[in-house]
Amino acid sequence: MEIPSLFDGLAEIGLRGGVDMRPTLIRVLTDLYVQKLKHTADEERHYTELALRLLDGVNAQTRATIAAKLAPHLSPPLRVVQYLIKDFPEIAAPLRGHAVLRTPVEVAPPAEAPVIMAPIEPAAAPEPEDRQNSADNLPIEQNVADEVSHKLDAITANELNTLFFASTEEERRLILLNLHIVAPLSAGEIAITRDPSVAQRLEAAALGSYREDLAKQFALALHIPHEQARRITRDNFGESMVVAVKALSVPRDVFHRILMFANPAVGHSVERVQALAALFDEMTLPAAEGMVAIWQSLEIKERSAAKHKPVHWDDQDTRARPAAAIPRRPQIAPRSTERRNVS
């Protein structure tokens, strides 16, 4: 997908209901970008194009925030840095003098200078691995490595999660098809439980319309907060469900059955099912894992209400179970006792 069309779609996220979400989008994309110390040429090019277009439409405070986020990075995108240092002095200040702006100059020897062959000396033995970095470079790299966590902070994760669920179907698709550009972790670096039994349990829960059980299985397999897993199962657009099953490497045919039965709002729409099936095929595994990494970094809000939760995970879904699953009592207990036992 070309960058202009990608930006045109992402830009539509803003200005709905009078709220411009472009500042949030550029902050979140930059937060994700600086999570990785090194990027491929394609990753840097795609981020640069998106960042430059978004920076043109945000206020000075947001641009200053982006400059401050990029300043500690060892190799921020050169074009973005050059753009920001031409801004107001307070915006440019953190990036002035950054190493990325200093292009090394090669000094060629004089044309007529005699070429003197130096005696060949035996190669020095390689230094131990812990001494290969110079004393000057080690503290800088070590400090940056210590600051850049392999897990997003909860604020950044909440921002991107809110942005994703506030987006339309097409906007979600654009985000997911390009999330691998700034994914917080490389493929395979996050903990996900993948085995055939997970797909079987997910399918059984979906076919039985046991939505709470489905959420429990997603929470356990993806290592995400249970409330987030519930939000996935209740998402009437369905893209988050595609992310979850893609990250778990669920077979395509099993995914289709889960999609058809997990949420009636999705399964009863032929157009939605077809669109989500196409997204499942187009989206890369790194993009799905990138979104799961964001979910894993969300703050667990349900801890504060833990003492008010039912004793059994499926007590709240009892009415969805077959009536025969609830045994009849031979005698009618007092009303107050019955209410206390049920709760």
C-alpha positions in Angstrom: 0.0 0.0 0.0 1.3 3.4 -0.9 2.0 5.9 1.8 -0.3 8.7 0.5 -3.4 6.4 0.4 -2.4 5.0 3.8 -2.2 8.5 5.3 -5.4 9.6 3.7 -7.2 6.8 5.5 -5.4 7.3 8.8 -6.1 11.0 8.7 -9.8 10.4 8.7 -9.5 9.1 12.2 -9.3 12.7 13.3 -11.9 15.4 13.2 -14.9 13.1 13.9 -17.2 14.7 16.4 -15.0 17.8 16.6 -12.1 15.8 18.1 -8.8 15.8 16.2 -7.0 12.5 16.9 -4.0 13.2 14.8 -1.9 14.4 17.8 -2.7 11.1 19.5 -1.8 9.1 16.4 1.6 10.7 15.9 2.4 10.4 19.6 1.5 6.8 19.7 3.3 5.9 16.4 6.4 7.7 17.7 6.2 5.9 21.1 6.1 2.6 19.3 8.9 3.6 16.9 11.4 4.4 19.7 10.7 1.2 21.5 13.1 -0.5 19.0 16.7 0.6 18.8 17.1 -0.4 15.2 14.7 -0.3 12.2 15.0 -1.6 8.7 15.2 0.9 5.8 11.5 0.2 4.9 10.4 0.7 8.5 12.2 4.0 8.7 10.9 5.2 5.3 7.3 4.4 6.2 7.4 6.0 9.6 9.1 9.1 8.1 6.4 9.6 5.5 3.6 9.2 8.0 5.3 11.4 10.6 6.0 14.2 8.2 2.4 14.3 7.0 1.0 14.1 10.5 3.4 16.8 11.9 2.1 19.2 9.3 -1.3 19.1 10.9 -0.6 19.2 14.6 0.1 22.0 17.0 3.4 23.2 18.4 3.0 21.4 21.7 2.6 18.1 19.9 5.6 18.7 17.7 7.6 19.6 20.8 6.5 16.3 22.4 7.6 14.3 19.3 11.0 16.1 19.3 11.5 15.2 23.0 10.6 11.5 22.3 13.0 11.2 19.4 15.9 13.0 21.0 17.2 10.1 23.2 17.0 7.6 20.4 20.4 6.6 18.9 19.3 6.9 15.3 16.0 8.7 14.8 14.9 9.3 11.2 17.1 11.9 9.6 14.3 13.7 7.6 12.1 13.9 10.6 14.9 15.4 12.7 15.8 17.9 9.9 12.1 18.9 9.8 11.9 19.5 13.6 15.1 21.5 13.9 13.7 24.1 11.5 10.7 24.6 13.8 10.5 27.0 16.8 13.6 27.1 19.0 12.0 25.4 21.9 10.9 22.5 19.6 14.3 22.2 17.9 16.4 22.4 21.1 16.3 18.7 22.1 17.5 17.6 18.6 20.2 20.2 17.9 23.6 18.6 17.8 22.1 15.1 17.6 24.6 12.6 16.1 22.3 11.7 13.3 22.9 15.3 11.9 26.6 14.9 11.8 27.5 13.2 8.4 31.0 11.8 8.5 33.3 13.5 6.0 35.9 11.3 4.2 39.2 13.0 3.6 41.0 11.6 0.6 44.8 11.6 0.5 46.6 14.0 -1.9 46.6 12.7 -5.5 50.3 12.6 -5.8 51.1 11.3 -2.3 53.2 8.2 -2.4 51.5 5.1 -1.3 53.4 3.5 1.5 52.6 -0.1 2.4 52.5 -0.6 6.1 54.0 -3.8 7.4 51.4 -6.5 8.0 51.0 -7.3 11.6 49.3 -10.3 13.0 45.7 -9.8 13.8 45.0 -9.0 17.4 43.1 -11.6 19.3 39.4 -10.8 19.6 38.5 -9.1 22.9 36.1 -10.7 25.3 32.5 -10.0 24.3 31.9 -7.7 27.3 34.8 -5.4 26.2 34.0 -5.1 22.5 32.2 -1.7 23.1 34.4 1.3 23.7 34.3 3.0 27.0 32.8 6.1 25.3 30.0 4.3 23.6 29.0 1.8 26.3 27.4 4.1 28.8 25.2 5.8 26.1 24.0 2.5 24.5 23.5 0.9 27.9 21.5 3.9 29.2 19.2 3.8 26.1 18.9 0.0 26.3 17.8 0.4 29.9 15.3 3.1 29.1 13.7 1.3 26.1 11.6 -1.5 27.6 10.5 -4.5 25.7 7.0 -3.7 27.0 5.0 -0.6 26.4 4.1 1.6 29.2 0.4 1.5 30.2 -0.3 5.1 29.1 1.0 4.5 25.5 -0.8 1.1 25.4 -4.1 2.7 26.5 -3.8 5.5 24.0 -3.3 3.2 21.1 -6.0 0.7 22.3 -8.5 3.6 22.6 -7.6 4.9 19.2 -8.1 1.5 17.6 -11.5 0.8 19.1 -12.7 4.3 18.3 -11.8 3.8 14.6 -14.1 2.7 11.8 -13.8 -0.6 10.1 -11.6 0.8 7.2 -9.4 2.7 9.6 -8.8 -0.4 11.7 -7.9 -2.3 8.6 -5.4 0.4 7.6 -3.8 0.4 11.1 -3.5 -3.4 11.2 -2.1 -3.7 7.7 0.7 -1.3 8.6 1.2 -1.8 12.3 4.2 -4.0 11.7 6.1 -0.9 10.6 6.2 0.4 14.2 5.4 -2.8 16.1 6.8 -2.5 19.6 8.3 -6.0 19.4 9.8 -8.2 16.7 8.0 -11.3 15.7 8.3 -14.1 18.3 9.3 -11.8 21.2 6.0 -11.8 23.0 4.6 -14.7 25.1 1.7 -16.4 23.4 0.3 -19.9 24.0 0.0 -21.6 20.7 -1.1 -25.3 20.5 -4.0 -27.2 18.8 -5.9 -27.4 22.0 -6.3 -23.6 22.2 -8.0 -23.5 18.8 -10.3 -26.4 19.9 -11.3 -24.6 23.1 -11.9 -21.3 21.3 -14.1 -23.1 18.7 -16.1 -25.0 21.3 -16.8 -21.8 23.2 -17.8 -19.9 20.1 -20.1 -22.7 18.8 -21.7 -23.0 22.2 -22.2 -19.2 22.4 -20.3 -19.2 25.7 -18.9 -15.7 25.3 -17.5 -15.5 28.8 -15.6 -18.8 28.2 -14.3 -17.5 24.9 -13.0 -14.4 26.7 -11.3 -16.5 29.3 -9.6 -18.6 26.6 -8.3 -15.4 24.9 -7.1 -14.0 28.1 -5.1 -17.1 29.0 -3.7 -17.8 25.6 -2.7 -14.2 24.7 -1.7 -13.3 28.3 -3.9 -10.2 28.3 -6.2 -8.6 30.9 -9.5 -10.4 31.1 -11.4 -7.2 30.6 -9.6 -6.6 27.3 -10.5 -10.2 26.3 -14.1 -9.4 27.0 -13.9 -6.3 24.9 -12.6 -8.4 22.0 -15.5 -10.9 22.2 -18.0 -8.0 22.3 -16.5 -6.0 19.5 -19.2 -5.7 16.9 -16.8 -4.7 14.1 -14.7 -7.9 14.6 -11.2 -6.7 13.7 -9.9 -7.4 17.2 -11.1 -11.0 17.0 -9.1 -11.3 13.8 -6.0 -10.1 15.6 -6.5 -12.5 18.4 -6.9 -15.6 16.3 -4.2 -14.6 13.8 -1.7 -14.2 16.7 -2.6 -17.6 18.0 -2.1 -19.2 14.6 -5.6 -20.6 14.5 -6.3 -22.5 11.2 -8.3 -20.6 8.7 -11.3 -22.9 8.7 -11.5 -22.8 12.5 -11.3 -19.0 12.4 -14.3 -18.9 10.0 -16.4 -21.0 12.4 -15.4 -18.8 15.4 -16.2 -15.7 13.4 -19.6 -17.0 12.4 -20.7 -17.9 15.9 -18.7 -15.9 18.4 -20.7 -12.6 17.9 -24.1 -12.5 16.2 -23.5 -8.9 15.2 -20.6 -10.1 13.1 -21.7 -13.6 12.1 -25.1 -12.5 10.7 -23.5 -10.1 8.2 -22.2 -11.7 5.1 -20.3 -8.6 4.1 -18.6 -8.3 7.5 -17.6 -11.9 7.5 -16.1 -11.6 4.0 -14.2 -8.4 4.9 -12.8 -9.9 8.1 -11.8 -13.1 6.3 -9.9 -11.0 3.8 -8.2 -9.1 6.6 -7.2 -12.4 8.2 -5.4 -13.3 5.0 -3.8 -9.9 4.4 -2.6 -9.1 7.9 0.9 -10.2 8.8 1.7 -12.2 11.9 4.1 -9.4 13.2 1.2 -6.9 12.9 -1.1 -9.2 15.0 1.7 -9.8 17.5 2.3 -6.0 17.7 -1.3 -5.4 18.7 -1.2 -8.2 21.2 1.9 -6.6 22.7 -0.1 -3.5 23.2 -2.9 -5.4 24.9 -0.4 -7.2 27.1 0.8 -3.8 28.3 -2.6 -2.5 29.3 -3.2 -1.7 33.0 -5.2 -4.5 34.7 -8.2 -2.6 36.0 -10.2 -5.5 37.4 -7.8 -6.1 40.3 -9.5 -3.4 42.3 -12.9 -5.2 41.9 -11.5 -8.7 42.5 -13.2 -9.3 45.8 -16.6 -8.6 44.2 -16.1 -11.2 41.4 -18.1 -14.4 41.4 -16.4 -17.5 42.9 -16.6 -19.3 39.5 -15.5 -17.6 36.3 -18.8 -18.6 34.5 -21.3 -17.7 37.2 -22.3 -14.5 35.3 -23.1 -16.5 32.2 -25.3 -19.1 34.0 -28.4 -17.9 32.2 -26.9 -18.8 28.9 -26.4 -22.4 29.9 -29.0 -25.1 29.4 -31.6 -25.2 32.1 -30.8 -28.8 32.9 -27.4 -27.8 34.1 -29.0 -26.2 37.2 -30.2 -28.9 39.6 -33.5 -28.4 41.3 -33.6 -28.3 45.1 -36.0 -30.7 46.8 -37.2 -27.9 49.2 -37.7 -24.2 48.8 -35.3 -22.4 51.1 -36.1 -19.1 52.7 -35.9 -16.3 50.2 -33.1 -14.4 51.9 -30.9 -17.5 52.1 -31.6 -18.4 48.4 -30.5 -14.9 47.3 -27.4 -15.1 49.4 -26.4 -18.5 48.0 -26.9 -17.4 44.4 -24.7 -14.4 44.9 
